[in-house]
C-alpha cells in the first residue's frame, strides 16, 4: 500500500479580544422547554429539558452590536 500524502498540520490563531477592540458584555437569555427527546433505552420514556434562564459573556464592539448579533442569529434569543 502506498503512503498517505503529507502530514496534516493544524493552524490556529490566538486573538486577544481586548487588543482587537472588543469588550466583554454579560448577557442573559431565556431558553424555552426543549422538544421531546425519546429515551435511547427504548423504554417508552420521553424527556424534556425544562425552561430556564441562562447567562453568558459575549465579546463585542458595543452593547448595541452585541444585542444586534444576538437577536439576528438562529434561535432568536434576545439579549437583556
C-alpha positions as CSV (number, residue, x, y, z in Angstrom):
1,X,0.0,0.0,0.0
2,X,1.2,3.5,-0.8
3,X,1.9,6.1,1.8
4,X,-0.6,8.8,2.6
5,X,0.1,12.3,1.4
6,X,1.9,14.9,3.5
7,X,1.4,15.2,7.3
8,X,-1.6,17.1,8.5
9,X,-0.9,20.4,10.0
10,X,-3.1,22.4,12.5
11,X,-3.0,26.1,12.2
12,X,-4.6,28.2,14.9
13,X,-4.5,31.9,15.7
14,X,-4.8,33.2,19.2
15,X,-6.6,36.6,19.3
16,X,-6.7,38.8,22.3
17,X,-10.2,40.3,22.2
18,X,-9.2,43.5,24.1
19,X,-6.4,44.1,21.6
20,X,-8.9,43.7,18.8
21,X,-11.1,46.5,20.3
22,X,-13.7,44.2,21.8
23,X,-15.3,44.4,25.3
24,X,-16.9,41.7,27.4
25,X,-20.7,42.1,27.9
26,X,-22.7,39.8,30.3
27,X,-26.0,38.8,28.6
28,X,-28.9,36.7,29.9
29,X,-31.4,34.8,27.8
30,X,-34.4,32.6,28.2
31,X,-34.2,29.1,26.9
32,X,-37.7,27.6,26.3
33,X,-38.6,24.0,27.2
34,X,-36.9,21.6,24.7
35,X,-38.7,19.4,22.2
36,X,-39.4,15.9,23.4
37,X,-36.5,13.5,23.2
38,X,-37.2,9.8,23.2
39,X,-35.2,7.6,25.6
40,X,-32.2,5.8,23.9
41,X,-33.0,2.8,26.0
42,X,-36.3,2.3,24.2
43,X,-38.2,2.3,27.4
44,X,-41.0,4.5,26.1
45,X,-39.8,7.4,28.2
46,X,-39.8,10.9,26.7
47,X,-37.5,13.6,28.2
48,X,-37.8,17.4,28.0
49,X,-35.2,19.9,29.3
50,X,-37.1,22.4,31.4
51,X,-37.5,26.1,30.6
52,X,-34.6,28.1,32.1
53,X,-32.7,31.4,32.2
54,X,-29.0,31.4,31.3
55,X,-26.2,33.9,31.2
56,X,-23.1,34.2,29.0
57,X,-20.2,36.5,28.3
58,X,-20.2,37.9,24.8
59,X,-17.4,40.0,23.3
60,X,-18.4,42.9,21.1
61,X,-17.5,46.4,19.9
62,X,-20.5,47.9,21.7
63,X,-23.6,46.9,23.7
64,X,-25.8,47.7,20.6
65,X,-23.6,45.5,18.4
66,X,-24.0,42.6,20.8
67,X,-27.8,42.9,21.0
68,X,-28.0,43.1,17.2
69,X,-26.0,39.9,16.8
70,X,-27.9,38.0,19.5
71,X,-31.3,38.9,18.1
72,X,-30.4,38.2,14.4
73,X,-28.8,34.8,14.9
74,X,-30.6,31.4,14.6
75,X,-32.7,30.8,17.7
76,X,-33.9,34.3,18.1
77,X,-32.8,34.7,21.7
78,X,-33.0,38.3,22.8
79,X,-30.3,40.0,24.9
80,X,-31.5,41.7,28.1
